[in-house]
């Protein structure tokens, strides 16, 4: 059984963005799991003393989440020490993520301030960057910016403080210019820290690499159906969920029943967790807090990958018949 270990910022951020912890964990986890928390994480929640931190404590106590007794006062060290291959850590902390990745620990993060996401796919794309085999719509941007590090982080190293500040700044960041910020790949250069008059924080001129996803019209994407409704389906394409209107799910009259979309003539069914291929037909950044991507699966070789495989087999049979006919003539 897998263990999900919670970090302070993850729980608070989830509740702040009105995300149902249990529903989202059930969605991303495909096996049984148990929830645990470091006792010092609870202490941090109590020190925050905010509306969301108080609610976090109530939920953890109500669900009787098992507490792990710590040996030191450093929460990050305790999380790393208590993590193994059977552990998945739920965190938004950039420095902690880096340490966990080096140890090979899986991570759950929050995407677009709406959904939880296992970071396996991000790792695959970063590896793709290194081998130059990355998808066209993913870009590695080199950015120079002044990063503000608050006094509360002065106890950490400059590198970790800046990385955490970058993660906070670009977590869920969306703009028409760069698309969707997926994650900070690395920090290349940190300049001298400057404290501005009237601001106790340190400001560092920093050069860093950012992985972004910028969807483009007519591009083809692969994804997994994350939700089915009476008006269509939502498909998880990595950095964001795209929307497929019910009339674009297949080249057929489609009806909705029991969380399934079914074609009238083809009898084909679309369900949650089906792996599909779709084409992007609309991208909107009008509301940066809720960007929209529209897709279609009505075109040839689009839709559930099982349908595509069936269509290819039918086409091959027709081709063989045609070849035999030509040879006969």
N, C-alpha and C positions, 0 to 999 in steps of 0.2 A: 504494500500500500504506500502511495506517495504521501509525502508530508509537505504542506504549504506553510512556509514560515513568513510571517508578516513583518514589514518594516513600518515605522511610525508614519512616514509621509504617504505611503500607499493607502493605508486605511483612512486617514484624514481626507486625502484627495478624492477617494472613491465616494465617501459620504458627502463631501462638499459638492461634487458633481452629480449627486443623486443617483449613483449607480448601485444597483442591488447586488451586494457581495455574493450571496449564495447563487443567484441565477446566473451571474456572469462566470463564476468559478465552475459551475456545472456545465456551462457552454464550452469553455476552453479545455476542460479536463475530460479525458475519454476513459478514465478509470477511477476507482475508488480513491479517496484521499482523506486525510485528517488535517485539521488546522492547529498550528502551534504558534506561540509567541514568546519572545524572550522577556523575562520579568522586567528588565530595564526599559524595554519598549513601552510597557505599561506606565512606568515611572515618567517617561518622556511625555506620554499622552496626558498624564495628570498635571505635569508642569505647564503644558500648553494652556490648559484651563480655558479652552474655547468651546463654543457650542458643538462643533463637530468632534472635537477630542473627547468631550464628555459623552456624546452619543456613541462614539467608538468603544469606549470602556463599557458602557451598558450592553452593547451588542455582544462584545467578547465575553462578558460575564454571563449573559443570558444563554449563550451557546456553549458555555463551559469549555472554552478553548484552553487546551492544556498549556500551562506555563513551563518554560525551561529556566531553571535557576542558573544565573550567570556567575562567573567567577571574577569578572572585572567590571569596570564601569563603562567600558567602550562597547556600545551596542553593535556597531559594525563588526568589530573583532569577534564578538560572540556569535553573530549571525554566520560569519564565514566559518568559524570553528565548528558550529553545530550543523553545517550543511554537508551533504554527501550526494551520491548519485540518485538517491531516492528522495531528495529534497528539491522543491521548487520555491524560490524566494520571490515574494511579491514586494517590489520596491521601485522607487523612482529615482533613487540616489545614484548619480553618475559614477562617483568614486567606488561605491559598493558594487555596482554592476560590473565595473572593470575587474575588481578583485574576484568576483564570483565567476566571471567568464574565464579568467585565468585558471580557475580551479575546475572548470567544466560543469558548473552548476547552471541549470535552467532558470530562467527568470520570467516572471509575469509582470507586465507593465500596463499602463493605461494608455489607450490610443484614442486620440481626438476627444479626450475628456468624456467618452461615452462607453467604450468597451475595454475589456481586458484582452491582452494579447500575449501569448507565449512568444519569446524572442527568437525562437529557432530560425524563423524565416529571415529575420534581420541579419543573423549571422551568415546565412547562405548568401545573401546579397553582398555583404561586406567581403566575403570570400570571392564572390564573383568580380568585385571591383579589382581585387588583387590579381585575378587571372584574366581580366579584361573580357570576361564572358557574361557581364551583367546585362540585364534587360535594358532596352533602349530608353524606357521612361524613368529609369533610376539614374541619378546623377550624383557625382561627388563634387561638392563645391568647396573651394578654398576661400575662406572669409576672414577679413580683418575687422575686429570690432572692439570697442571698449566694454569690458565686462565688469559689472559691479559686484563686489564681494562684501556682504554685510559683516558687521563686527562679530555676529554670532558664529561665524566660520573662521575667525582668526586663529583658533586653536589647531586647525588642520594645516597641512602643508599647503604652500601656494598652489602647487599643481592640482591637488585634490579639491581645494576651495574653488579654483577657477573652473574645473571640470563640472563640479556640482552646480555652480552658478549657470554654466552653459546649458546643462541638462534642464534646469528649471526654466530657463529663458526659451528654449526651443522645444520643450515637451508639448506636443500637440499644436505646434505653430503651423499656420496655414496662410499662404498668400498667393495671389495670382502670378506673381513674379517667379517664385521658386517652387510653388506647389505645396506638397506636404513634407514637413520635416520628419524624417524617420528616426534619426539619432545622430549624436556627435561621434564621429569615427575616431578622432584623436586630436590632441593639441600639439601644434608644431612649435610655437614660440610664444613666450609670455614676457612682456616688457616690464619696466619698473612700475611699481604700484604708486598711485597718486591719490591723496585724500583731498577732496574738494571742500572749500569753505562751506560750512553749514551742513555737511554730510559726513557722518562718521565712518562710512564705508570706504573701502579701497577700490580704485578703478585701475584695471590692467589692460593695456593694449595687447590683444591676443589674436594670434593667427591660428585658425583651426579648420578642420575638415568636417563637413556636414553632409550626411547622406539624405537625399530628398527624392520624392516620387512626384513626377509631374505628368499626369495623364494627358494623352493626346488623342484627338479625334481620329476615329477609324483604326486605332491600334487594337490588337487582339490581346486579351488577358485570360489567364487561368485563375480559377478561384473555387471556393466552396460555399454552397448555399448556407447562409447563417440564419435565415428566417423566411417563413412563407406567410403571406397575408392574402386577403380577398382581392387586393388590387395588384399583387405581383410578388416578386421575390427579391430578397437582399442577398448579395453575394460578397463574401470576404475576399478581396483581391490583394490583401497584404497591408497596405498603409491605410486603407479606407474600405468601407462597405459601399458597393455600388448598388443601384436600384434597377431592376428589370420589370417594366410594366407587364401586367398579365398578358396583354396582347403581343408582347415581344418575347415571351418565354419559349414559344414554339410556333411553327407554321401550321396552326390548327385552331379550332374553336376551343378555348380553355375554360374549365370550370374549377371552382375552389371548394374543397370539402375535407374536413379533418386534417388541416394543415398540409394538404397535398394539392398540387395543381395537376390536372389531367386533361389530355387532349381528347376531344370527342371521337375523332376518326382513328387517330393513331394509337389511342389508349396509353400513350406514353405518360409517365408520372414524374413529377419533379418534387423532391423531398429535401428536408433539411439534411445537410452533410453530403449531398450529391456534389461530385466534382464536375465542373463545367468549363466550357470555353465560351467567351462572349466578346462582342465588339463594342468599343466605346462610341456612343453616338451623341453624347451631350456632356458638357462640363460647365459647372456654374460656381463662381466664387462670390456671388452677390451678398451672401451672408457668410462671412469668414468663420463664424462659430458653427455653421452648419452647411458646409460645401456639399454639392450634389454631383454625382456621376451617374448618367443614364446609359444603360447598355441594352443590346439586343442579342437574341439567340435564334432569330428566325432565319438567318442566312445559312448557306451551305457550310457544312462541317462545323457548325456552332451548336451549343447546347450541352446536355449531359454527355460526358465522354463515352458512356456506354452506348448512347444513341449514335454518336459519331462512328464508333467501331462497327455498329450494326449497318450503318449506311455504307461504309467502306466495303464491307463484305458483300452487300447487295450490288454495289457498283462493280466489284471484281467479277461477280457471277455474270452480270450483264456483258462485261467486256469479254469474258471467255466465250460466251455464246456468240458474240459478234465475230470474234476471231475464227471460231469454227465455221460460221456461216460464210465468211470471206474465203476461207480455205476450200470450202466445199464448192463455191462458185468458180 
